[in-house]
Amino acid sequence: MDTGIGQRAARFSLIGRLSKRWKGRHTRWLNKRVPPMSTLALGRRTIFILPTPQGALIGIAALAISLIALAQRNVVAVLLASLMLSLFLVCLILTYRNLSGLLIQSANTRRASASHHCFEGEQALFVLQLGPSAPQRKHCQLGIGFESQSMKSIESIQGLGTTIELQQTALKRGVMSAPRLLIASDYPLGLWRAWSRPDLAMHCLVYPRPVFCEVPDDVYHSHATQAGALKTAAESGSDDFSGLREYQPGDTSRQIHWQSLARGHGLQTKQFVREKQPEIILDWERFAGRDNEQILSCLCHQILQLSRRHRVFGLRLPGVFEAPGKGDSHKHRLLRELALFPAEQVSPQDAAS
């Protein structure tokens, strides 16, 4: 027996398709009306305004009272209706003016900056500057955010303006584009709500999610010394005595080999060498059989691990090779390569062949 489940499912599917089509059209209209730009002063083309439920109620009540007052020829009721309508229309102008002229500027304009980064699954940080277009202007009781459910409240903006930090969950590695902002206000009496949806072209570089993966011992490469002997670098980094040489001006007294002077061999200076740390190459080909995203997460963890240990390491990906190095800038350069690695790429088995 047909219980109507199929009909309800078809109805929900139709509603979903219509909703998706409406959102697509709305997005295209917004892109045309408010195109992406890093700096924007809100004005007539970028501000939208509608009455709030209580504002609409007051407007309808004022119209109803005015009609009844005119029919009854009641002067007091006409004055009351005129006062309500005046208040309703004045609030329209004040609410619009409260947003008009607000200057919004993005600080996350570089598409892949190491200063604006996070890891997949973390909160991406977007920084923007709000200020009045003129020194004497003041904007009150604003709300700003990416969604209406999580908006930050700003009491007033004047003078040099203020800096706002907004967060959005990074769901995927790569260059993350911030969604459109929502800036709204119902100042002064809440009868009208003005809002704008600017796109400040803000971006954040999202690194892969680190997954624990220890660096294998066989990736360490030892380098021959000038004497031809292979030696593993000591963890303590202590210097090793390598011999004596003739004294040169500028050598400290701690370097002088006093025993040689006592034996009549003249001034000689002790020489020390420090063994170079072995270089490490993190190689894509070592992860045969794993998913590409798993490989990138594993390499991300290894880069962070080796960077904390101040080791010298490089990276080899299909079509990419980063020479060994160390330091914070080197770490971010390698993490950037992982973040921007193509989503559709050769498999580890193909890379090995």
C-alpha positions as CSV (number, residue, x, y, z in Angstrom):
1,M,0.0,0.0,0.0
2,D,1.3,3.4,-0.9
3,T,2.0,5.4,2.3
4,G,2.9,8.6,0.5
5,I,6.6,8.4,1.4
6,G,7.5,8.5,-2.3
7,Q,5.4,11.6,-2.9
8,R,6.9,13.4,0.2
9,A,10.4,12.5,-1.0
10,A,9.7,13.9,-4.5
11,R,8.2,17.0,-2.9
12,F,11.4,17.5,-0.8
13,S,13.6,16.9,-3.8
14,L,11.7,19.5,-5.8
15,I,12.0,22.0,-2.9
16,G,15.7,21.3,-2.7
17,R,16.2,21.9,-6.4
18,L,14.3,25.1,-6.3
19,S,16.2,26.3,-3.3
20,K,19.5,25.5,-4.9
21,R,18.5,27.3,-8.1
22,W,17.4,30.3,-6.1
23,K,20.7,30.4,-4.2
24,G,22.6,30.2,-7.5
25,R,20.7,33.1,-9.0
26,H,21.0,35.2,-5.8
27,T,24.8,34.5,-5.8
28,R,25.2,35.6,-9.4
29,W,23.1,38.7,-8.8
30,L,25.3,39.6,-5.7
31,N,28.5,39.1,-7.7
32,K,27.2,41.6,-10.3
33,R,25.8,44.0,-7.7
34,V,28.6,43.9,-5.2
35,P,31.7,42.5,-7.0
36,P,34.7,41.3,-4.9
37,M,37.2,44.0,-3.9
38,S,39.6,44.4,-1.0
39,T,38.4,47.9,0.0
40,L,34.8,49.0,-0.1
41,A,32.9,52.0,1.0
42,L,29.2,51.1,1.6
43,G,26.7,53.2,-0.4
44,R,23.5,53.1,-2.4
45,R,24.4,50.1,-4.6
46,T,25.7,48.0,-1.7
47,I,23.2,48.6,1.1
48,F,19.8,46.9,1.3
49,I,17.1,47.9,3.7
50,L,13.7,46.5,4.8
51,P,11.4,47.1,7.8
52,T,11.7,44.8,10.7
53,P,8.5,42.9,11.9
54,Q,7.9,45.6,14.6
55,G,8.6,48.3,12.1
56,A,6.2,46.8,9.6
57,L,3.6,46.6,12.4
58,I,4.0,50.3,13.3
59,G,3.8,51.3,9.6
60,I,0.6,49.3,9.0
61,A,-0.9,50.6,12.3
62,A,-0.1,54.2,11.3
63,L,-1.8,53.7,7.9
64,A,-4.8,52.1,9.5
65,I,-5.1,54.9,12.1
66,S,-4.8,57.6,9.4
67,L,-7.6,56.0,7.3
68,I,-9.9,55.7,10.3
69,A,-9.0,59.2,11.5
70,L,-9.8,60.7,8.0
71,A,-13.0,58.8,7.9
72,Q,-14.1,60.0,11.3
73,R,-12.5,63.4,10.9
74,N,-10.7,63.0,14.2
75,V,-7.9,65.6,14.4
76,V,-6.1,63.9,17.3
77,A,-6.0,60.6,15.5
78,V,-4.7,62.3,12.3
79,L,-1.9,63.9,14.3
80,L,-1.1,60.5,16.0
81,A,-1.0,58.8,12.6
82,S,1.2,61.5,11.2
83,L,3.6,61.2,14.1
84,M,3.9,57.5,13.7
85,L,4.5,57.7,9.9
86,S,7.1,60.5,10.4
87,L,8.9,58.4,13.0
88,F,8.7,55.4,10.6
89,L,10.2,57.3,7.7
90,V,12.8,59.2,9.7
91,C,14.1,55.9,11.1
92,L,14.4,54.7,7.5
93,I,16.8,57.5,6.7
94,L,18.8,57.2,9.9
95,T,19.2,53.4,9.6
96,Y,20.4,53.8,6.0
97,R,22.8,56.6,6.9
98,N,24.2,54.5,9.8
99,L,25.7,52.1,7.3
100,S,26.3,54.5,4.4
101,G,29.9,55.6,4.2
102,L,31.3,52.8,6.3
103,L,34.8,51.9,4.9
104,I,35.7,48.2,5.0
105,Q,39.3,47.0,4.2
106,S,40.7,43.5,4.2
107,A,44.1,42.5,5.6
108,N,44.0,39.0,4.1
109,T,44.5,40.0,0.4
110,R,47.6,37.9,-0.4
111,R,46.4,34.6,-1.8
112,A,49.0,32.3,-0.2
113,S,50.7,34.3,2.5
114,A,52.4,32.4,5.3
115,S,51.2,35.1,7.8
116,H,47.6,34.0,7.1
117,H,47.5,30.3,7.4
118,C,46.0,27.4,9.4
119,F,45.7,23.7,9.3
120,E,42.8,21.8,7.9
121,G,40.1,21.5,10.5
122,E,41.2,24.6,12.4
123,Q,39.7,28.0,12.4
124,A,40.9,30.3,9.6
125,L,41.4,33.8,10.8
126,F,40.4,36.8,8.6
127,V,41.3,40.3,9.7
128,L,39.5,43.5,8.4
129,Q,39.5,47.1,9.2
130,L,36.3,49.2,9.7
131,G,36.3,52.9,9.7
132,P,34.2,56.0,8.8
133,S,34.7,57.6,5.4
134,A,35.0,61.0,7.1
135,P,36.5,61.9,10.5
136,Q,33.2,63.4,11.7
137,R,31.1,60.4,10.8
138,K,30.0,57.8,13.4
139,H,28.5,54.4,12.9
140,C,26.6,52.8,15.8
141,Q,25.2,49.4,16.8
142,L,26.6,47.3,14.0
143,G,26.7,43.5,13.7
144,I,29.3,41.8,11.5
145,G,30.1,38.2,10.6
146,F,29.9,35.5,8.0
147,E,26.5,34.2,9.2
148,S,23.6,35.8,11.0
149,Q,23.9,33.2,13.8
150,S,27.5,34.2,14.8
151,M,27.8,37.9,14.3
152,K,30.0,40.2,16.4
153,S,28.5,43.3,17.9
154,I,30.2,46.7,17.6
155,E,28.9,49.5,19.7
156,S,30.3,52.4,17.7
157,I,32.9,53.1,15.0
158,Q,34.5,56.6,14.7
159,G,37.8,58.3,14.3
160,L,40.6,55.8,13.3
161,G,38.2,52.9,13.2
162,T,38.6,49.4,14.6
163,T,40.1,46.1,13.7
164,I,37.8,43.0,13.6
165,E,38.9,39.4,13.5
166,L,36.5,36.8,12.1
167,Q,37.0,33.0,12.1
168,Q,35.7,30.3,9.7
169,T,36.4,26.6,9.8
170,A,38.8,25.4,7.2
171,L,37.3,22.3,5.7
172,K,39.8,21.7,2.9
173,R,43.5,22.3,2.3
174,G,44.5,24.9,-0.3
175,V,43.7,28.5,-0.7
176,M,40.5,29.2,1.3
177,S,38.3,32.1,0.2
178,A,36.3,33.7,2.9
179,P,32.5,33.8,2.3
180,R,30.7,37.1,1.9
181,L,30.5,39.3,4.9
182,L,27.2,40.2,6.5
183,I,27.1,43.7,8.0
184,A,23.8,44.8,9.5
185,S,22.2,47.4,11.7
186,D,18.8,48.3,13.0
187,Y,19.9,51.6,14.6
188,P,18.3,53.7,16.1
189,L,14.9,52.1,17.1
190,G,14.8,48.7,15.4
191,L,12.1,49.7,12.9
192,W,14.3,49.1,9.9
193,R,17.1,46.7,9.2
194,A,19.9,47.7,6.8
195,W,22.5,45.2,5.7
196,S,25.2,44.6,3.1
197,R,27.0,41.5,1.8
198,P,30.5,42.7,0.6
199,D,33.1,40.2,-0.7
200,L,36.5,41.5,0.4
201,A,38.4,38.8,-1.5
202,M,40.0,37.5,1.7
203,H,42.1,34.4,1.5
204,C,43.8,32.0,3.9
205,L,46.3,29.3,3.1
206,V,45.2,26.0,4.6
207,Y,47.9,23.4,5.3
208,P,47.0,19.6,5.3
209,R,45.8,18.2,8.6
210,P,48.9,16.7,10.4
211,V,48.7,12.9,11.0
212,F,51.3,11.2,13.1
213,C,53.9,9.5,10.9
214,E,57.5,9.0,12.3
215,V,60.4,9.8,10.0
216,P,62.1,6.5,8.9
217,D,65.7,5.9,9.9
218,D,66.8,5.2,6.3
219,V,66.0,8.7,5.1
220,Y,69.1,10.0,6.9
221,H,72.1,10.6,4.7
222,S,75.6,10.9,6.1
223,H,78.1,13.1,4.3
224,A,81.8,12.4,4.0
225,T,84.3,14.7,5.8
226,Q,87.4,16.0,4.1
227,A,89.3,13.1,5.5
228,G,86.9,10.6,3.9
229,A,85.5,9.2,7.1
230,L,81.8,8.8,7.6
231,K,80.5,9.9,11.0
232,T,77.1,10.5,12.5
233,A,76.5,13.9,14.0
234,A,76.3,13.9,17.8
235,E,73.0,15.0,19.2
236,S,74.8,17.3,21.6
237,G,76.5,19.1,18.8
238,S,79.9,19.2,20.6
239,D,83.0,20.1,18.6
240,D,85.7,17.4,17.9
241,F,89.4,18.0,18.1
242,S,90.9,17.8,14.6
243,G,94.6,18.9,15.0
244,L,96.9,21.8,15.3
245,R,97.9,24.7,13.1
246,E,100.2,27.7,13.3
247,Y,99.1,30.5,15.5
248,Q,97.4,33.4,13.8
249,P,96.7,36.9,15.2
250,G,93.3,37.0,16.7
251,D,93.3,33.4,18.1
252,T,92.2,33.5,21.8
253,S,94.3,32.1,24.6
254,R,91.8,29.3,25.1
255,Q,92.7,28.0,21.6
256,I,96.4,28.0,22.1
257,H,98.0,24.6,22.7
258,W,100.3,25.5,25.6
259,Q,101.9,22.0,25.7
260,S,103.4,22.6,22.3
261,L,104.9,25.9,23.5
262,A,106.3,24.2,26.6
263,R,108.0,21.6,24.3
264,G,109.6,24.4,22.2
265,H,107.4,24.0,19.1
266,G,106.2,27.5,19.2
267,L,102.7,28.8,19.4
268,Q,100.2,26.5,17.9
269,T,96.4,26.7,17.9
270,K,93.9,23.9,18.4
271,Q,91.4,23.2,15.7
272,F,87.9,21.8,16.2
273,V,85.4,20.7,13.7
274,R,81.7,20.1,14.0
275,E,80.2,17.3,12.0
276,K,77.4,18.5,9.7
277,Q,74.0,17.2,10.5
278,P,72.7,14.6,8.0
279,E,70.3,16.0,5.5
280,I,66.8,14.5,5.2
281,I,64.7,14.2,2.1
282,L,61.0,13.6,2.7
283,D,60.0,11.7,-0.4
284,W,56.5,11.1,-1.9
285,E,57.6,7.8,-3.3
286,R,58.0,6.3,0.2
287,F,54.3,6.1,0.7
288,A,53.2,3.7,-2.0
289,G,49.7,2.4,-1.5
290,R,48.3,5.3,0.5
291,D,45.7,7.9,-0.5
292,N,47.1,11.2,-1.7
293,E,45.6,13.2,1.2
294,Q,47.0,10.7,3.7
295,I,50.4,11.2,2.2
296,L,50.2,14.9,2.4
297,S,49.0,14.7,6.0
298,C,51.9,12.4,6.9
299,L,54.4,14.7,5.2
300,C,52.9,17.7,7.0
301,H,53.5,16.0,10.4
302,Q,57.1,15.1,9.5
303,I,57.9,18.6,8.4
304,L,56.6,20.0,11.7
305,Q,58.5,17.3,13.6
306,L,61.8,17.9,11.9
307,S,61.4,21.7,12.2
308,R,60.9,21.4,16.0
309,R,64.2,19.4,16.1
310,H,66.0,22.1,14.0
311,R,67.0,19.5,11.4
312,V,68.1,20.1,7.8
313,F,65.5,18.6,5.4
314,G,64.1,18.9,2.0
315,L,60.9,17.7,0.2
316,R,60.3,15.8,-3.1
317,L,56.8,15.6,-4.6
318,P,55.8,14.6,-8.1
319,G,57.1,17.5,-10.2
320,V,58.4,19.4,-7.2
321,F,61.7,19.4,-5.3
322,E,62.6,21.7,-2.4
323,A,66.3,21.7,-1.5
324,P,67.3,20.9,2.1
325,G,67.2,23.7,4.5
326,K,65.9,24.7,8.0
327,G,64.2,27.6,9.7
328,D,60.7,28.9,10.0
329,S,60.5,30.3,6.4
330,H,61.8,27.0,5.0
331,K,59.1,25.1,7.0
332,H,56.3,27.4,5.7
333,R,57.6,27.1,2.1
334,L,57.4,23.3,2.3
335,L,53.9,23.4,3.9
336,R,52.8,25.8,1.2
337,E,53.9,23.2,-1.4
338,L,51.7,20.6,0.4
339,A,48.8,22.9,0.6
340,L,48.9,23.8,-3.1
341,F,49.6,20.3,-4.3
342,P,46.9,19.4,-6.9
343,A,44.0,17.4,-5.6
344,E,44.0,15.2,-8.7
345,Q,47.6,13.9,-9.0
346,V,49.4,10.8,-9.9
347,S,49.3,7.8,-7.5
348,P,52.4,6.9,-5.5
349,Q,52.9,3.8,-7.7
350,D,52.9,5.9,-10.9
351,A,55.3,8.4,-9.3
352,A,57.7,5.6,-8.5
353,S,57.6,4.2,-12.0
